[in-house]
Amino acid sequence: MRLPDLTLGIEEEYQIISPQSRALAPANEAILEQGRALLGEAIKPELMQSQIEVGTEVCRNIEEARGEIIRLRTAVCDVAASQGLAMAAASTHPFSSWSEQEVSAGERYTRLQEDLRDVGRRLLIFGMHVHVGIPDKDLRIDIMNQARYFMPHLLALSTSSPFWHGRDTGLKSYRSVIFENMPRSGMPPSFRSWSDYQTFVETLIATHCIDEPTKIWWDIRPHPSFPTLEFRIADVCTRVNEVLCVAALMQALVARLIVLRRNNRTWRIYRHHLTTENKWRAVRYGLDGKLIDFGKGREVPARKLIRELLEFVDEVVDELRSRSAIDYAHTLLEHGSSADRQLATFRQTGSLEAVVDQLVAETREGLGAAR
């Protein structure tokens, strides 16, 4: 039974780094001006002037996505280098403070600050969003409902934000903590259908909670403008191979759940607060903790449950041509995520500047011409 065309799109937010101080540099306007000549609308500003966002073209498979990520990272790293700056892919900066950042120009960012005040000002965090194309709206909602169970597994693989304001937070994904201060964030509720979801959105708009649906910032959501299911749970992955691994795993999960549906089967929908318990464990411990196997009603090492996820999606991986990308998960399970590597460097050196240097170097890995 042939799988549908599950297109991919990946958005990444990068830190702009001063190589001298290793602090964040408020330089996105200069990088945007030069970067748009190379990348057009694929490069955009973000909330803070020390952030840059890039987005791939719509990709037919994970290898096309690999080419796009390499193209985009190479371009922004080269542009930054030409201006005496560097780029880093991680979801928090090890020591720069949100209170010292300058907000980017633009009505959207001004309104966000006015609406959210310090909750918005504290958003010195960086994310990775993966879009998987699902044209059927009701199918999009059904897959979202089921996929929520697996969000903690994906977060644990991607964690890259153990530091905040110069402190080891004791968490592997502090970005998740900061972002969940936002309204309409975290795990989404379940919906009976696309119509049920639309009624929910219309209620929020009618009651002036939001003025448009992109201000629903869940960990996974149906995108309001594109025919995609958007995975927003992940931290920014530092290495290219990590990006492609996590994105391929998200695509494969969608494919496997669609196969179940075609066979009149479905993944069990667990209580919202049980799923959020597992998310907290992924935030706190990453790959080193335990997640709850709700079917068995007991704790299981996170690595074991992630290996079970890899087995679960295995039957669709070859048709998706993503085995090589997904196999990198075994490297992550053995050696840890970006958060684990950052913590190891800090424990060895006692230097957060050394952590920044490591992030900059790993962000450039595999880019060839990037300097």
C-alpha positions in Angstrom: 0.0 0.0 0.0 1.7 3.2 -1.2 2.1 6.0 1.3 0.8 9.5 0.4 3.2 12.2 -0.5 4.3 13.5 2.9 6.2 16.6 2.0 8.6 18.2 4.4 9.5 21.8 5.4 11.9 22.8 8.1 12.3 26.1 9.9 15.3 26.9 12.1 16.1 29.8 14.3 19.8 30.7 14.8 21.7 32.7 17.4 23.9 35.5 16.1 27.2 35.3 18.0 30.0 37.8 18.6 33.2 35.7 18.3 35.0 38.0 20.6 32.6 38.0 23.6 30.7 34.9 22.6 27.6 36.8 23.6 24.6 37.3 21.4 25.0 40.1 18.8 22.0 42.4 17.7 22.9 42.2 14.1 20.0 40.6 12.2 19.3 43.6 10.0 22.8 43.6 8.5 22.6 39.8 8.0 19.2 40.0 6.5 20.2 42.7 4.0 23.1 40.5 2.7 21.3 37.2 3.2 18.2 38.1 1.2 20.4 38.6 -1.9 21.3 34.9 -1.5 18.2 33.3 0.0 15.3 35.6 -0.8 12.3 35.1 1.5 13.9 31.9 2.9 15.6 34.2 5.5 13.6 36.2 8.0 14.0 38.3 11.2 12.8 36.9 14.5 11.6 38.6 17.7 15.1 39.6 18.9 17.7 41.4 16.8 20.1 38.6 17.8 18.0 36.0 16.0 17.6 34.9 12.4 15.1 32.4 11.0 15.5 30.3 7.8 13.0 28.0 6.1 13.4 25.4 3.5 11.5 25.0 0.3 8.8 22.3 0.3 10.8 19.1 0.1 9.6 15.8 -1.4 11.8 13.7 0.9 14.4 13.9 3.6 17.4 14.0 1.2 15.9 17.1 -0.4 15.5 18.5 3.1 19.2 17.7 3.8 20.3 19.7 0.7 18.1 22.6 1.8 19.4 22.7 5.4 23.0 22.6 4.2 22.3 25.3 1.6 20.6 27.6 4.2 23.1 27.0 7.0 26.1 27.5 4.6 24.7 30.8 3.4 23.9 32.3 6.8 27.3 31.1 8.3 29.1 32.6 5.3 27.2 35.9 5.6 27.8 36.1 9.3 31.5 35.3 8.8 31.8 38.1 6.2 30.6 40.5 8.9 32.9 39.2 11.6 30.1 37.2 13.3 29.1 33.6 13.8 26.0 31.4 14.0 25.0 28.9 16.6 22.1 26.4 16.5 20.8 25.8 20.1 17.6 26.7 21.9 19.1 29.0 24.5 22.3 30.9 24.7 24.5 29.8 27.6 24.8 33.2 29.3 23.2 36.2 27.4 20.3 37.8 29.1 16.9 38.5 27.6 16.8 41.9 29.4 19.8 43.1 27.4 18.3 42.2 24.0 16.9 44.6 21.4 13.5 43.7 19.8 13.4 43.6 16.0 11.5 46.3 14.1 8.0 45.5 12.8 4.4 45.8 13.8 4.1 42.1 14.7 6.9 42.2 17.2 5.7 45.5 18.7 2.2 44.1 19.2 3.5 40.9 20.6 5.5 42.9 23.2 2.4 45.0 24.0 0.2 41.9 24.4 2.5 39.7 26.4 4.7 42.2 28.3 7.6 40.4 30.1 6.3 37.0 29.0 7.1 38.1 25.5 10.3 40.0 26.4 11.7 36.8 28.0 11.5 34.9 24.7 15.2 34.7 24.2 14.7 31.1 22.9 15.2 29.4 19.5 13.1 26.7 18.0 12.9 24.3 15.1 9.5 23.7 13.4 8.9 20.7 11.0 6.0 20.7 8.6 4.7 17.4 7.3 2.2 17.8 4.4 -1.3 16.3 5.0 -3.8 17.8 2.6 -6.8 16.1 4.2 -7.9 18.4 7.0 -9.7 15.8 9.1 -6.8 13.4 8.7 -4.5 16.2 9.9 -6.5 16.5 13.1 -6.7 12.8 13.6 -2.9 12.4 13.3 -2.3 15.3 15.6 -4.4 13.7 18.3 -2.5 10.5 18.1 1.0 12.0 17.6 0.8 13.9 20.9 1.8 10.8 22.8 5.2 10.7 21.0 6.1 14.4 21.5 8.2 13.8 24.6 10.2 11.2 22.8 11.1 13.7 20.0 11.9 16.4 22.5 14.3 14.2 24.4 16.3 13.5 21.2 16.5 17.2 20.3 17.3 18.9 23.7 19.8 21.7 23.3 19.0 24.3 26.1 20.5 23.3 29.4 21.7 26.9 30.3 19.9 30.1 31.0 21.5 33.4 32.0 24.9 31.8 32.8 23.4 29.0 34.9 23.2 25.2 34.6 19.4 25.0 35.0 19.4 21.2 35.8 17.1 20.8 32.8 17.9 19.6 29.3 15.3 21.8 27.6 14.9 25.1 29.4 13.4 26.6 26.2 10.3 24.5 26.8 9.9 26.1 30.3 10.2 29.6 28.9 7.9 29.0 26.0 5.1 27.4 28.2 4.7 30.8 29.9 3.0 31.8 26.7 -0.7 31.5 26.4 -2.0 28.7 24.0 1.3 26.8 24.3 2.3 23.3 25.3 0.4 20.2 24.3 -2.8 20.7 22.4 -6.2 19.3 23.4 -7.8 16.6 21.2 -10.4 17.5 18.7 -13.2 15.4 17.1 -12.7 16.8 13.6 -11.4 19.7 11.6 -14.8 21.4 12.1 -14.4 21.0 15.9 -11.0 22.6 15.7 -12.3 25.5 13.5 -15.0 26.2 16.0 -12.4 26.4 18.7 -10.3 28.9 16.7 -13.4 31.0 15.8 -14.3 31.2 19.4 -10.9 32.5 20.3 -11.1 35.1 17.6 -14.6 36.2 18.4 -13.7 36.7 22.1 -10.6 38.7 21.2 -8.2 36.1 22.6 -6.3 36.1 19.3 -6.7 38.0 16.1 -5.4 35.2 13.8 -4.7 31.5 14.3 -0.9 31.6 14.1 -1.1 32.9 17.7 -1.9 29.4 18.8 1.6 28.1 19.7 1.1 24.5 20.6 3.8 21.8 20.5 2.1 20.4 17.5 -0.7 22.1 15.5 -2.4 22.2 12.1 -0.8 25.1 10.3 -3.3 27.8 9.6 -1.9 28.7 6.2 -0.3 25.6 4.8 -1.8 22.1 4.4 0.6 20.7 7.0 0.9 19.3 10.5 3.5 21.5 12.2 5.7 19.9 14.8 7.0 22.6 17.2 8.1 20.5 20.2 11.8 20.2 19.3 14.7 22.3 20.5 16.9 23.6 17.7 19.2 20.7 16.7 22.9 21.8 16.7 24.3 19.3 14.1 22.8 18.9 10.6 22.5 15.1 11.1 20.4 15.8 14.2 18.1 18.1 12.3 17.5 15.5 9.6 17.1 12.6 12.1 14.4 14.4 14.1 12.6 15.7 11.0 12.6 12.3 9.4 11.3 10.6 12.5 8.4 13.1 12.6 7.6 12.3 9.0 7.8 8.6 9.6 5.6 8.8 12.6 2.9 10.5 10.5 3.3 7.8 7.8 3.0 5.0 10.3 -0.1 6.5 11.9 -1.7 6.9 8.5 -1.0 3.2 7.8 -2.7 2.3 11.1 -5.7 4.3 10.1 -6.0 2.6 6.7 -6.1 -0.7 8.5 -8.9 0.6 10.8 -6.6 0.9 13.7 -5.5 3.8 15.8 -2.9 4.7 18.5 -4.7 5.1 21.9 -5.4 8.6 22.9 -4.2 9.1 26.5 -5.2 11.7 29.0 -3.7 15.1 28.3 -2.1 15.4 31.7 -0.4 12.0 31.4 1.2 13.1 28.2 2.4 16.3 29.8 3.9 14.3 32.6 6.1 12.6 30.0 6.9 16.0 28.5 8.1 17.3 31.8 10.4 14.3 32.1 11.9 15.0 28.7 12.4 18.6 29.6 14.1 17.7 32.9 16.2 14.7 32.1 16.3 14.4 28.3 17.6 11.0 27.2 18.9 10.2 30.7 15.5 9.9 32.4 12.5 7.6 32.4 9.3 8.1 30.5 6.0 6.5 31.4 4.8 3.6 29.2 1.1 4.2 29.7 0.1 1.0 28.1 2.1 -1.0 30.7 1.5 1.5 33.5 5.1 1.8 34.5 8.3 3.9 34.1 10.7 2.9 31.3 14.1 4.4 30.4 13.6 7.1 27.8 16.1 5.4 25.5 14.1 2.2 25.6 10.9 3.9 24.6 12.6 5.8 21.8 14.0 2.5 20.5 10.4 1.2 20.5 9.4 4.3 18.5 12.1 3.4 16.0 10.7 -0.1 15.7 7.2 1.3 15.4 8.0 3.4 12.4 10.4 0.9 10.8 8.0 -0.5 8.2 7.6 2.9 6.5 11.2 4.1 6.6 12.4 2.5 3.4 9.4 3.7 1.3 10.1 7.2 2.7 13.8 6.8 1.8 14.8 8.0 5.3 16.6 5.1 6.9 20.0 6.7 6.9 18.6 9.9 8.5 16.6 8.0 11.1 19.5 5.6 12.0 21.3 8.6 13.4 19.0 8.3 16.3 21.2 5.4 17.5 24.1 7.8 17.7 22.1 10.2 19.8 21.0 7.4 22.1 24.6 6.3 22.6 26.3 9.7 22.8 23.6 12.1 23.9 21.9 15.2 22.5 23.4 18.7 22.1 22.4 19.5 25.7 24.4 16.5 27.0 27.5 17.6 25.0 27.1 21.2 26.2 27.0 20.1 29.8 30.0 17.8 29.3 32.1 20.7 27.9 31.1 23.0 30.7 32.0 20.4 33.3 35.4 19.8 31.6 36.3 23.4 31.1 34.2 25.5 33.6 33.7 27.9 30.7 30.4 28.9 29.1 32.5 30.6 26.4 33.9 27.2 25.5 30.3 25.9 25.2 29.5 28.7 22.8 32.6 27.8 20.7 31.5 24.2 20.6 28.0 25.2 19.4 29.4 27.4 16.7 31.7 24.6 15.5 29.0 22.0 15.6 26.5 24.2 13.7 29.0 24.4 10.8 29.7 20.6 10.7 29.1 19.1 7.3 28.7 22.5 5.5 31.7 22.3 3.3 32.4 25.9 2.2 31.0 27.5 5.4 33.6 29.3 7.4 
